[in-house]
Amino acid sequence: MELSEKGQKLIKHFEQCRLTSYQDSKGVWTIGWGNTYYENDKPVKKGETITQARADELFSAITKGFVADVNKLTKGIKLKQQQFDSLVSFAYNAGSDMNNNGIAEGLGDSTLLKVVKQNPKDPVVVVEFLKWNVSGGKVLEGLTRRRKAEAYMYMTGELEFFE
């Protein structure tokens, strides 16, 4: 599957584009549409700037990696577009966690993915999205809104940002 335009809107709404590097809630240098690294895996550093065109190009390149990861993680599961988009948004923000170490550091080892694999229609999926609203040991309002939006899109196919 590919990320739809609606899925891109969901991600971009919460990431918001910044053309000068800044530190995220964990102190990680970030640029563009919430990117912490470039296509060559080099991390974003303090004082870097990019153009809007470069931010959009970077978003496209980095998103492709998360699309591939979610496709691998959900192989054999029949997902609706809205479900796929929500999972890509989640992975874009929390990480793909493709290392199979059993520690939930992103989508790969999460209970969210386990529930989706057992039954993509299970309403418990909503609860699992909402568990991922902590960064740096603190519940963040922005992450809570994002997880609500991802869960809502997953279940209904509609964009709602819960502002």
Secondary structure as GFF3:
##gff-version 3
##sequence-region A 1 163
A	DSSP	alpha_helix	5	15	.	.	.	ID=ss1
A	DSSP	beta_strand	18	23	.	.	.	ID=ss2
A	DSSP	beta_strand	29	32	.	.	.	ID=ss3
A	DSSP	alpha_helix	52	73	.	.	.	ID=ss4
A	DSSP	alpha_helix	81	94	.	.	.	ID=ss5
A	DSSP	alpha_helix	111	118	.	.	.	ID=ss6
A	DSSP	alpha_helix	124	130	.	.	.	ID=ss7
A	DSSP	beta_strand	134	135	.	.	.	ID=ss8
A	DSSP	beta_strand	138	139	.	.	.	ID=ss9
A	DSSP	alpha_helix	141	156	.	.	.	ID=ss10
###
